[in-house]
Amino acid sequence: MDSVKGRVHKYGDNVDTDVIIPARYLNTASHKELAAHCMEDIDKDFVNNVKEGDIMVAEKNFGCGSSREHAPIAIKASGISCVIASTFARIFYRNAINIGLPIMECDEAAHDIKDGDEVSVDFNTGIITNETTGKTYKAEPFPEFIQNIIAKGGLINYIK
């Protein structure tokens, strides 16, 4: 996967893992079940509005909170193709790579892009394009080996 394009679901600062997937749903290993409750405590309509390929945009410290992988799994299983944020919490950042959820850090894009905008992301160059406004942003692309992990759907698939 070299690039993605989708409609934006926008959030602010400090979106924690308990908001991404509330703890009351952590008794399941079903990715589909986790996706059914993704973001419900801050955006009840998210699961009804998200479409395969959509993009999530947030500001600083996205994914703070617990170290469990349920949060990036719920996001990926909901259909989100990429998360763009100003910054990511360290453990979420690593968990996203581990499960094959593409993420990009770009402060300017995270602040400028609005909910509902159409955005494309080129993972090879790090170029983020707001197709709605025509503005482009430059994120640091992952090295090829991390891009390969993400492309294979996560670390477990990569090492098989």
C-alpha positions in Angstrom: 0.0 0.0 0.0 1.7 3.1 -1.2 -1.1 5.6 -0.6 -4.6 6.1 0.7 -7.4 8.6 0.2 -10.5 9.1 2.3 -12.8 11.4 4.2 -11.6 12.8 7.5 -12.9 12.2 11.0 -11.3 14.9 13.1 -10.5 14.9 16.9 -8.6 17.1 19.2 -5.8 16.7 21.8 -5.2 13.8 24.2 -7.6 11.3 22.7 -6.8 8.4 25.0 -7.1 4.7 24.5 -10.2 4.4 26.8 -12.0 6.8 24.5 -10.8 5.0 21.3 -12.2 1.7 22.8 -13.9 1.9 26.2 -12.6 -0.6 28.7 -16.0 -2.2 29.1 -15.4 -3.8 25.6 -11.9 -5.2 26.3 -13.2 -8.7 27.2 -13.4 -9.5 23.5 -10.7 -10.4 21.0 -13.0 -9.9 18.0 -11.8 -7.1 15.8 -15.3 -6.7 14.4 -16.7 -6.2 17.9 -14.0 -3.7 18.9 -14.7 -1.8 15.7 -18.4 -1.6 16.5 -17.6 0.4 19.7 -14.7 2.5 18.4 -14.8 6.2 19.5 -18.4 5.8 20.9 -17.8 7.8 24.0 -16.7 10.9 22.2 -18.4 10.4 18.8 -21.5 8.2 18.9 -22.0 8.5 15.2 -18.5 7.4 14.2 -19.3 3.8 13.6 -22.3 4.7 11.5 -20.4 7.3 9.5 -17.0 5.7 9.0 -16.3 4.2 5.6 -13.6 1.8 4.5 -10.5 3.9 3.6 -11.5 7.0 5.7 -8.7 8.8 7.6 -8.6 9.9 11.2 -7.0 13.2 12.1 -6.2 14.4 15.7 -3.9 16.8 17.4 -1.3 16.1 20.0 -0.8 13.1 22.2 -3.1 10.8 20.3 -3.5 7.3 21.9 -2.3 8.3 25.4 -3.4 6.0 28.2 -3.0 2.3 28.4 -0.6 0.1 26.6 -3.1 -2.3 25.1 -3.3 -3.0 21.4 -7.1 -2.9 21.4 -7.1 0.8 20.5 -5.2 0.7 17.1 -7.0 -2.6 16.3 -10.4 -1.0 16.8 -9.4 1.9 14.6 -8.0 -0.3 11.8 -11.0 -2.7 12.0 -13.4 0.2 11.7 -12.1 0.9 8.2 -9.7 3.8 9.0 -6.8 3.6 6.5 -4.5 6.0 8.3 -4.3 8.2 11.4 -2.6 11.6 11.1 -1.8 13.5 14.3 0.5 16.2 15.7 2.0 13.6 18.0 1.3 10.1 19.1 1.7 8.6 22.6 4.8 6.4 22.4 3.1 3.1 23.2 0.2 3.7 20.8 2.8 4.6 18.1 4.5 1.3 18.4 1.3 -0.7 18.8 0.0 0.9 15.5 3.1 -0.3 13.7 2.8 -3.8 15.4 -0.7 -4.3 14.1 -0.2 -2.6 10.7 -2.2 0.6 11.2 -0.5 3.4 9.1 0.1 6.6 11.1 1.7 9.9 10.2 3.0 12.7 12.4 2.4 16.1 10.9 1.5 19.0 13.2 0.5 21.5 10.5 -1.8 18.9 8.7 -3.3 17.9 12.1 -4.2 21.5 12.8 -5.3 22.6 9.3 -7.4 19.6 8.1 -11.1 19.8 9.0 -13.7 17.1 9.7 -15.2 15.9 6.5 -12.3 17.0 4.3 -11.0 14.6 1.6 -7.4 13.8 2.2 -4.8 11.6 0.5 -1.5 10.3 1.9 1.5 9.1 0.0 3.4 6.8 2.4 6.5 6.7 0.3 7.1 10.5 0.2 5.2 11.5 3.4 3.1 14.0 1.4 -0.4 14.6 2.8 -2.7 16.4 0.4 -6.0 18.0 1.5 -7.9 17.3 -1.7 -10.7 19.7 -0.4 -8.4 22.7 -0.1 -5.5 21.7 -2.4 -3.0 22.3 0.4 -0.1 19.9 0.9 1.9 19.0 4.0 5.1 17.0 4.5 5.4 14.3 7.1 8.4 12.2 7.6 7.8 8.8 5.9 8.6 5.6 7.7 11.7 3.8 6.6 11.1 1.0 4.1 11.3 -1.8 6.6 8.5 -0.2 8.8 6.5 0.5 5.6 6.9 -3.3 4.8 5.6 -4.2 8.3 2.5 -2.0 7.9 2.0 -3.3 4.3 2.0 -6.9 5.5 -0.7 -6.1 8.1 1.6 -6.0 11.1 4.7 -7.4 12.8 3.3 -11.0 13.2 2.6 -11.3 9.4 6.0 -9.6 8.6 8.0 -12.2 10.5 6.1 -15.2 9.2 
